[in-house]
Structure formats: C-alpha cells, structure tokens
Amino acid sequence: MFDLLFNSEISIDWAWIDTMASGSIFNIMWFFFINGGWILFVLTFLYGGWKFFVYNQQQRFGAKQTFVFLAIDVPKNNLQTPRAVENIFSLIAGAHSPLEWGEKKFEGKYQLGFSFEIVSLDGYVQFIIMTPSGFRNLVEASIYSQYPDVEITEVEDYTKAVTTIFPSDEYNLWGADLIPVNKDYYPIRSYLEFQEEFDPEVKFKDPMSAMLEIMNAIGPGEQIWFQIIVIPADNDWMHVGKKAISKIMGIPEKVTSTMLDKIIDIPLKGLSMVSEQLLASPLSLEDSKPEKFDINRLTPIQKNEVEAIARKIDRVCFDCKARYLYFGKKEVFKKGLAVSGIMGAIKQFTSTGLNALKPGKNKTQARLLFADYRLARLQNQMLEAYKDRNADTTVGTYILSTEELATLWHFPYISVKAPLVKKVEAKRGSAPIGLPLDFGVSASEDIKSVSVESEVPAEKIIDYDNDYFEERFAVDKSGKKDQARKEEVLEDLEDRKISFQANYQEESIVIPETLMTQKNKEGNTISTGRLMNVGPEDQPGFVKEITPLEQGESMATRGKREVNARDEEVRRYVEELNQKKQELTLSTPSTPKQSSEAIEHIEQLEQSEQAPKPRRSVNPPPNLPTV
C-alpha cells in the first residue's frame, strides 16, 4: 500500500488559464463571477447597505437633538486654580450613558458631547460652552457649584455670523486640528507643573495667560476661535494604557488559552516528548520561567513614563478633539501674531518625553501644484468642521483626562495688577572703597542722593467680564431670564445641600497657639480644635464642639460661623483681661508692690495673645545702602 502511495502521480490541468488569457476581459470577469465570485459582490453590497443604514439612522437621531450655547463671564479677581475647572469636567462626566449594540445600530444613538470654546471677537475674549439641551442643568449646576459669582448667559451660535466662502477677496482664514504627537495614553504637561514653589506671592503661573494676551491683542475685523470637543468616553482605553505600562516594565502579558488552543497543544506536546526521547535532551522547566522583575532596572525616563501613564489612567477621561481657527480681513490679517503666537502658547503644554499637541494634516496650507484651489478647499473644510463641531476629522478623537482638559481650558487666574505708572528711585549709598576723593571734602559730605522717576508700563489688564459678546449674540438682551434661571439653579443647589466650595486643598486660618488651648477651673488644658464655639449658657472655661454641619447649612455658611465664633471668643477673652486689670487698679491693694506685680501679670497675658512682632536689630549691618 505504501508503494502505491509513493508511486502515484498528481497532475493539474492549467489549460483553462491559457483559454482565459486568449479571451476578452469580460469573459474573464464572467468566468470568475459564475464560479463563486458572485458571493464577493453580494457581501460587498450587503456591507455597504448596512453602513448606509446605520449612517442614516445616526443622521435622524442627530437631527432630533438641540444644543444650547452658554457664555460664561469670569468673576473678577478669580483666585481659584484650574483644580476647580477639573471638578467641573468630572461632574460633566456624569452625562456618559452606555448604549447597547441594538441602540447604536438600529436606532442610530450615539454619545452626545460638549464643546468648550474660547472666542476673541475684535479683541474681546469670551468663554463659551455648547451643551445638549438635556444636559444644560448639569453644566450650569457644575459651574455654579465651583463659581457661585459667575454669570451665565444663553447666546446664539456665533459661527453663523460668518458666511464667507473661499476663495474670498475680502477675508482670509488659517486653521488646523490639534492632534497628539505620541499615543494618547501619554499625557501632556498639566497645570500642576506650573505651580510656583519659590515665589510666595505668586503661587500659580497661569499657562493660559499667553494665549489670552494674544487673543486680547487683535483688533477690529479679526476673530480667534479655540475649540475643544469633549465626549464622555468608555473605559476600554485603560487596557491599552495598562499594556503599555507592562511593556515598559518588561512584565510578560498574560495569555488566556481557548479551547482550540488546548486542542492544538495536545499533538505539539506529544511531538515535543518524542523529540526529547530521541535527542536525549529533556526539557528544562527552569529555562522557561520568566525573569523576575526588578523596578530598579528601569531608567529615569521609563519611570517617568510609567508614573505619567498611571496618573492619567487614574483620572476621568474623555474622547476629545481640539481645533484652532483664525479669521479676519486681509488688510488686518496678522498671521505672525495670531498663528505663530497661539502655536507658541500651546507649546507650553509640551512634554518632550511624553506627549504634545501639534497641527494636523488638515491645516490650511498648500504649495506647488494647484495651491490656490487646494488652499480654498482646506479653508472651507476647516470652517465647516468648526461650525458642525465635527470630531471625526484627521485622526478622529483622542483621550484627554480632566487634568489635561483643565490645563487647556480654564478661567484665568487673575492676580492683583500693578498700577499704570511705576516710580523707580535710585539707591543712596556711599562711594566704593578706594575711589579717589577731592582734598578737603569728607566722604560723608560727598554722598549725594539723586531721585529719578521713570515710567514703566505695567501689565495690561484684560477685562473678561465685558458685555461685548452678549450685546451681539444674547438670546435675551435684557438678561432677566438668565438671572431668573441662575436664582433657580442656586436655590436647587441649596436645597440639595451642594457645597459652593471647590474641592481642593483649602488654606487653614492661622490662629495663635495661645488661643488653640484654654484651661478650665481645675487648670486642665482643653484643646479648642478647628470647630469650636462657646455658647452663653456654657460655664466659663468650658469649650463645646460644633457638629460638622447643622441642618440646612452649607459649607460656606459653616465657615463664616466658625470665624465669627472665634472672633467672639477672642473678644470676650480680651474683655475679661481688661476687666480684671481695671478691678485691680480700682481696688485698694495691700501693698503697692503686690498691685504692680498683678497688673504686670495681666499685661503679659494680654500681650501673649497678640501676634509676635518681627525682631529688628538696633544697629543696621555695616555698608548697607539706604533708599
């Protein structure tokens, strides 16, 4: 039988190839079609029809949705860092609604998103939020919970005022999508790296100040639009980030075997055993064990990458798309300021070892063949994508965490600005040692004081609380509806006992140590702590603790009550000291020495409650110049 198998011959007839080659192209296509090629045509047609059906259902679902545009007026002297805006993004993540497969495909439903925008019209800066109408209450409540003094105005879509079609003889446009340089699980530089550690007066260097200054520097006939589309995301992307961490750390990925893999492994293991017996080389199990992981073997760059990716995974994240557009008349179009300046401001968020944002391939730039035609086409596409808030251009959406979003879009950190004119006076001091002097003139007489006044331009103050935008696009010009809605939202927040205080580390009020402890009648020390109050019904020296929150009371009200209680406690304590001092003065002492000692003791107690004054030396250091 084996001889029959080995001696048999297999022949294949290739004559049909010669027959097809001698025929026409239509005969060849027909041959493939009738011999099973029709299946490919049917599958392609069904796939295309299915995609068209899903797209049509999504268009119907999107046509039913309505959106609201809210203009945010930043409160003056805002001293809250972007941590408060990060809390706003975390609250907005509650709009995420997981959808079933049938809802996505047959009903065309998809996750609705938001658009956070910064607009400069003729140099007037305005913060805008586009939200679905169903999530308007969520957006307003999240903003008011962090900024109770903010003013929110419903406005119309400002992009509808631009109806230019390119090429245009009057207007010019430059725009681009901002895409990540690296994988999106690598974070960009966040606002936490802009906190000042060595300057006690300025605790936070706002990275958005450069962008806002450029937006404020443009003039009439110019507009700058900055947009971040934010869509609540699922957590599937986290697995990609965890795999990246395991790859950097050299941890082997766990592979789960399926039933098919186990069936295939049976004959492979049998062949392995046979080869071991024939070659007399048993398989060593120790060699197959993975090498033990040692974190000390990671380089500093690898440690930084692992920590950064792990930090981003730990945050709430969104599917995002950032876009920038500069539009203006040709006679005032300043590409060097509005384009190069904004791109330079965005480079502040670059982390060369992790990630950064750069212009995408759809930037409005064309050279060589048909440059004018291609440039006009890109300009029209960019303007249309911005108006539609389309997140599917270029590379599509990418992942940004709440920390990164708060870095790119937050209300400016406004500090106290300098006056318009500063006076700089020259220092007054003695001449250097070894300088020749005129005979008969002493060194003290030769010292001269010269006062020089020079005008130094101070920093330009940007008015973010203007009504320029509202006067043009507000739905209710009177503002009564917006004010009524604000009162309604604030009342609802009060009813739900939602705190207006931002969720970040608060600075405790400095209280003298002598007031942090008191003694009762028996002389035992009692700590007052942070939440203490003394009621009129309490005995002298007894301290009562306050409950964390009284019924119907917010965090802000409790804080005011604590401060008032502490002030009242200090006032009563000082009054008791003064009263004892007066009693000792009016009473007839047994001896003048005992009376004076008692009064000195009371004065020492009173002075101990005051803040210590800085020590000053009687004689200043030598050779110290005076102003």
Secondary structure, 3 states (H helix, E strand, C coil): CHHHHHHCCCCCCCHHHHHHHHCCHHHHHHHHHHHHHHHHHHHHHHHHHHHHHHHHHHHHHHHHCCEEEEEEECCCCCCCCCHHHHHHHHHHHHHCCCCCHHHHHCCCCCCCCEEEEEEEECCEEEEEEEEEHHHHHHHHHHHHHHCCCCEEEEECCHHHHCCCCCCCCCEEEEEEEEEECCCCCCCCCCHHHHECCCCCCCCECCCCHHHHHHHHHCCCCEEEEEEEEEEECCCCHHHHHHHHHHHHHCCCCCCCCCHHHHHHHHHHHHHHHHHHHHHCCCCCHHHHCCCCCCHHHCCHHHHHHHHHHHHHHCCCEEEEEEEEEEEEEHHHCCHHHHCHHHHHHHHHHCCCCCCCEEECCCCCCCCCCCHHHHHHHHHHHHHHHHHHCCCCCCCCCEEEEHHHHHHHCCCCCCCCCCCCECCCCCCECCCCCCCCCCCCCCHHHHCCCCCCCCCCECCCCCCCCCCHHHHHHECCCCCHHHHHHHHHHHHHHHHCCCCCCCCCCCCCCCCCHHHHEEECCCCCEEECCCCEECCCCCCCCCCEECCCCCCCCCHHHHHHHHHHHHHHHHHHHHHHHHHHHHHHHHCCCCCHHHHHHHHHHHHHHHHHCCCCCCCCCCCCCCCCCEC
